[in-house]
Each structure stands twice: as C-alpha cells, then as structure tokens.
Amino acid sequence: QVQLVESGGGLVQPGGSLRLSCVASGMAFSLYTMGWYRQAPGKLRELVAAIPSGGSANYADSVKGRFTISRDNAKNTVYLQMNSLKPEDTAVYYCNALRTLSFENYWGQGTQVTVSS
C-alpha cells in the first residue's frame, strides 16, 4: 500500500522560507517522478515542481528562482525548499508520485502553507 506523508507546512511571513518534506512508503521510490502540487481556495490544483529520478527538475513559472525541489532516493523522500514566499503562495501543498509506464499516480493528504503578516 503506497503512502505519501507530507510535513513542514505552516504559517510564515512574506519573504520567509519553509521546507516541505514528503516521505514515501510501499513503492519503489526511485522509479517514480515525484512532484509537488498546490491548490488555493477556489482554484484548480496546479503543478509547482517535479523531479524525475536522475533527471532535471521543472518548475512553474510563478516559483522559478524561489523554490527548489530535490529528492533523496535512499530516504524515499522528496523536498520542496520555498524561499521568498509571497501571500499568493498560500495553498494546500500536495506530494505526488507518478509512474506513467504502469499508469500509477499517488497523492499525499496535503499540508497547509499560509503566507501572511
């Protein structure tokens, strides 16, 4: 049974930083592209960043230069370092594991990030 467990969300002031973590279990972690998505109230869920195993990361234009995604295959963990946070980054952030070869797509339960003074 695949599980993705996020942590690290919270309340931060504009300009501040947070690091999200997502620990995966029940899957061959290195075979999956790992991603972070977010969903703000009244908006669709959107891709923030994704990183394949052994490949280059890609980012939404809105977070380029501020956010960094990374993964540690030995720890089955993907991270999202978020710097220079803005109020418009406020959303629930979801961890995603995708393997198109086997049509597998898994989601975590989400972690709230609130950027406010």
N, C-alpha and C positions, 0 to 999 in steps of 0.2 A: 504494500500500500504506500503510494507516494505521498509524502508530506513536505510542504514548504512552510517554514515558520519564519516570519519577519520580526524584526525588532529594531529599536533605535529611533522610532518616531517620537514626536513631542512638540512642545511649544518653543519657538525660537524667535528672537527679534530680527527684523530686517537687517541684512548684512551678515547674519550669523551663519553657523555651519552645523550640519548634522551628518552622521554616518549611519546609513541603514545597513542591516545585515539580513541575509536570508539563508537559513540552513536547510538543506535538502536531505531527505532520507527515503529509502525504499526505491532508489533508482540508481542507474549507472550515470552519475552526475556528469562525467566528462563527455558523454555522448550528446548532451543537450546544449542548445543555445539558451543562455539564461538572460532574462530581461527584467527591467523594472517598468511598470506602467503606473499611471496615476489617474484618478478620477475626482474632479472637483464637483461640488453640488450643482446639479442641473446641467452638467456637461458629460460628454462621452468619455469613456476610458481612452487614454492616449498613451502611445509608447514614449517613454522617457529615454531609455538607453537599452542596448542589448549587446551581448558579447558571446560569440561562439567559442567553443573550446579551441584554442590555438589560432584564433583569428582576430581580426581587428574589430574594435567596438564601433557602434554607430549611435548617434545621439539625435534627439530632437533639436531643431534649430534654437528653440527657446532656452535650452540648457547648455548649449555648446560653450566651452570655456569656463563653465561654473561647476558642472557635475562631472564626476569620473566614476565609471563602472569598472569593477575588477572582480576576478574570481580566484579562488584557491581550490583547485581540484582535490588536493589532499584533505581538505577540511569540508568538502562538499558545501562550500559557502560562496555566495556572491554578495558583493558590497556595492553600495552607492554612496560615494562621498559627495555631499552637497555643500557648496560654498556660495558666498554672496547671495544668500537666499532672499527672495522677494515675496511680498504678500501673494502674488499670483502663483507662487509655487505651492500654496496651501491646497491640500488634497489628501485623499487616502492613496497610499502608495502600495502597489501590489507586486509581488515577486511572481515571475512566470518562468516555466521550463517548457521548452519546445523542442520536439524532435519530429521533423516533417517526414522522415523516412518511414516512421512507424505510426504517423498520424497521432502522436501523443502531445497533449497540451495540458499543463497543470498550472493551478493558481494557488497562491497563498491566501490567507484570510485578510490581509491588508493591515497597514499601520498608518495612523493619522499623523500628518505633518501640518502644523499650523505656524504660519509666519505672521507675526503681529507684534506691534509695540504696545 
